Amino acid sequence: METTADKLKYHVSATVKSLACSGALRRRIIDMGITPGATIILRKKAPLGDPLEFNVRGYELSIRKSEAEKIVVIDGRGGKE
């Protein structure tokens, strides 16, 4: 099931499909290790939902919700609830 990283459920593994952004934001996200094919897992959300903490390539990474909305992922559940 294709979605964006900000809509992932807690502790569900997903694979990055693409980045829906360009320019400096795209470069920043790639520099953090979020590249197509990488596996990400949502670990935590701040009380008001921003920022979000993901496990990416073995480390914890906090990013803004607005940035997570640009990361297109394939949900690891395979579309099953």
N, C-alpha and C positions, 0 to 999 in steps of 0.2 A: 504494500500500500504506500503510495507516494504522498508525502506530507512535508512540512517544514520542521526544522529542529525545535522551534518554540512550542510546537504542539505535541511533542513526544510525551509519553507517560514515563513516570519514574522507573529507573533501572531497566528500561527496554533498550536493547542494542539496535542501532540503525546504521546503515551504510550511506555515506554522503554520495549523492548522485551528481549534483551540480551546484554551482553558486549562481544565484539570480541577482548578481550585482557586477559592477565594473569599476575600473579606476582604482583609487587609493583604498577603498573599502575592500575590494576583492583581494588586493595585494596583502592587506593587513590580515584578513581571514586566512589566506594561504600561508602567510608567515607564521601564524599560530599553529599550523599543522593540520588545519581542516581543509583537506583536499579531496577531490573525487576518489572514491574507493576507501577512504578512511572510515573506521568504525567509531561512532560516538555513542555515549550513554548519558542520559540526563540523570544527574545525581541530586541536585538541590535547586530550589527556587527561593528567592528572597520573599519575605512576607507579602510584599505588594507585587510579586511576580517579575521583578527586574532588579538585579541581573539573574541569569541562569548559570548554573555550574554544570559543566560536562566533563566526562572522562574522555580524553582524546590521546591516543598513542601512549597510554600509561601515566598521564599526568592530569591533574584537575585544572580546568580552565573556566574562568568566569567571563561571560560576555553579555552584552546588552540584549534585551529581548528584540530590539529593532535589528540587530545584527543576526540573531538566530532566525529571524523571519526570512532572511536571504539565503539560508542554507537548505537546499532541497535534499531530502533523505528518503530512502526506502526503508520503511519500518520493518524491523527484524521479525515481527510476528507474522509476516506474510499475509496481512489483511484479516487475520483472525482476532477476535476479541477475547 
